[in-house]
Amino acid sequence: MRHNLQPLLIATGNRGKQREYRDLLKGLPFQLRFPQDTGIDLEVEETGTTYAQNAALKATAWAQATGWLVLADDSGLEVEALDGAPGLYSARYAPGPHPTDADRRRYLLDNLQHHPRPWKARFVCVIAVAAPEGILHFAEGVCHGEIIPEERGEHGFGYDPLFFLPDHGRTMAELSPEEKNRISHRARAAQAIHPILLALAQQGE
C-alpha cells in the first residue's frame, strides 16, 4: 500500500461534481482534496471566452494558492435551436440573483417553446490540470442528446432531467450514477485526462 500520496485538488464547490469525480478518479494514486478541505476561501471569476480558458483560470488560481496539483473543469449545455446557448453561461443562465437548477431548467424550456422539436443538444466538459509551476494539461469530453419538454429522473443535477439520450431511451437523470459515469461528458473528459494524471503521479513520486 502506498503512503504519502500526493494531493490532487478538485477545484469545484459543486457537491454533485465532487461525488462524480470521487468515482471517476478512483484508483489513481492521489489523495483527492476539495476546496472545503483547504481552509482557503477563493472565488475565481470565470472571465474566459471558452471552457478551456475558464477551467485553466480555476486550476491555475487554486494551484498557486495551495501548491498542489489541481484539476478544474468548465462544462456547459449547448442547444442547437438556441445557437449553442446556454453554453459557457449554463450555470448562470436563469435571471435573478440566486437561480436554482430548477429555475435554470424552467428558463431553458421557456426559451425553447417556439422552436420545433427535436431540440438537439450536447453537453461539453473541458478539464484543465494545473501544476503549481504553471504547466497546464487539457482534455475534452462531449455527450450528444436532446432536450425534452418534461423533467424525468431522480439522479444527477443541473440540466440532467431534461437531457434525453436517444441511444439509451432515458434522460441523464434516469441513469444510475455508475451508468452516467461511463458515458457523460465529464466521464469522457476524465477518461481522456487519466493517462496524463498517471504520468504526473509518477513524476511526483
N, C-alpha and C positions, 0 to 999 in steps of 0.2 A: 504493500500500500504506500502511495506517495504522501509525503508530508510537505508542509510549507508550499502548497500550490500557489502560484502567483494569482493575484486577484484580477478578475475581469469585471469591470463595472458596466452594467446595462443601464444606459442613461435614459430611463423613462420613469415617470411617476405613475403611469397608467397601469393599474393593477392587473387588468386583462392581459396587456402585453407582457408584464412581468411573469405571469403564470405561463404564458406561451413560451417565453424564452427559457424558463427553467426546463421545460420539456425539450425544446428544440436544440438546446446546447448540452443536454445530458450526455455524460460520457467524455466530454472534453476535459483535459487536465487543467482546469481553472477552478478557483473559488469564486463563484458568482456573487457579485455585490450589486446593490441597488442604491439609488440616491438616499433613501431613508437610513441606510447603514452608515453613511459618511459623516453625518453631523454638519454637512455643508449645505447652506441654503443658496442654491444657484439657479437663477431663471435665465435661460438662454433665449434671446429673441430670434425667432425664425424669419430672418430677413432675406433669405436666399430666394432665387427665382427658379430653382429646380429642387427636386427631392434630394439629390446628391449634395447640393450646397447646404441645405438645412441640416441633413444628417451630419455633414462634416463640421458645421458650426457647433452642434451639440457635443459631438465626440471630442473635438479639439478643446473646447472650453472645459469639459469635465476631466480630460486627460491632464491639462495644465493645473487644474485645481487639486487633483488627487495624486498625481504622479503615477497613476496606474494606466494599464491598457484599458481602453473604453470602446464599447460598441453602442452606437446610436442608430436609430433608423428614422426615416421620414416616409410616410406612406399616404396614399390617397385613393379615393374612388373617382374614376373618370367615366362619365356618362356621355355616350356618343351624341344623343339628342341635345345635350346641353353644351356641345362643343368642348367636351372634356372637363366641364365643371362637375363637382366642386374641386377636384384635383388637389393642388397644393393647399387649398383652404378647407379641406374636408372637415377638420376638427373645429374650424371657426366659421362654418358655413351658415348656420341659422342666425338671424338677427337677435339682438338682446345681449345683456352683459354676461350672463352665465347660462348659455343654452345647454340642455342635456342631450344625450344621444337620441332620446325620443323626439325632442324638438328638431334636431337635425334631420331625422328620418321624415318627419311630417313636412318640413320645409322642402325637402327634396321631392316628395310626391306632389306637393302643391305646384312646384315648378315644372313637373312633367305632365301635368293634367292635360295640356292641349297638344301634346306630341303623340303621334301614333305609336303603338307598340309593335314589335318588341322594343324595349328600352335597353339596347345593348350597352354593356359596361365592362370595365375591368378594374381590378384592384392592382395597384403598383406599390412595391416596397423597395426602397434602396437602403442598404445597410452601409454605414461607414465605421471602420475600426481605426482608432487613432492611438498611436503610441505617444508617451509624454514628450519625446523629442520631436514630434510633429509629423511623423510618417503616417500616411493615410492609405487605407485599402478600401475598396468598394465592391459591393455585389448587389445585383438586382433580381427581383422576383416578380412575376406577373401572373394573375389568375383571371381568366375570362368568364363572363357570365352575363346575366341581365337583371334589371331591376323589375320587381313585380309590385302590383299596387297594394298588396296587403302584407302585413308582417307575419312571418312564420318561424317558429323555433324558439327555444329557450336558451340556447348556448351562445357563446361568442359575445360580441359587444359591437358598438358603433353601428355601421350600416348592415351588419351580418344578416338580420332578419329579413331584409329586403333584397339581398343579393342571391339570386337563384342560379344554380349550377345545372344547366341542361343535361350534362353527361351523368349527373348523379340524381337528377329528379328531385333535388332538395335545395333549400337555402343553406347558406353558410352556417346559420344559427341552428339548423336541424342536424348538422353533422356533430358527431361526438368530438370532444377536444382532440382525441387521438387521430380521427379522420381529418379534421381541419389541419392538424399539424403535419399532415403528409402532403396536402395539396394547395394550401393557401399561398398567397403572395409572400407572406412573411416566412413561411416554411421553405419556399423555393429560394428566397434570398439567403436564409440561414444555411441551407444545404450548400449554396454556392460559396459562402464565406468559411465553411468548415475547414477546408484544406489550408486556407490562409491562417486561421486561428491555430491549427495544429502546428504549422511551421513556426508561428510566433511563440507558441508554448515551448517548443524545442529550443529556440534561440534563447529563451529566458531561463532555461534550466542551468 
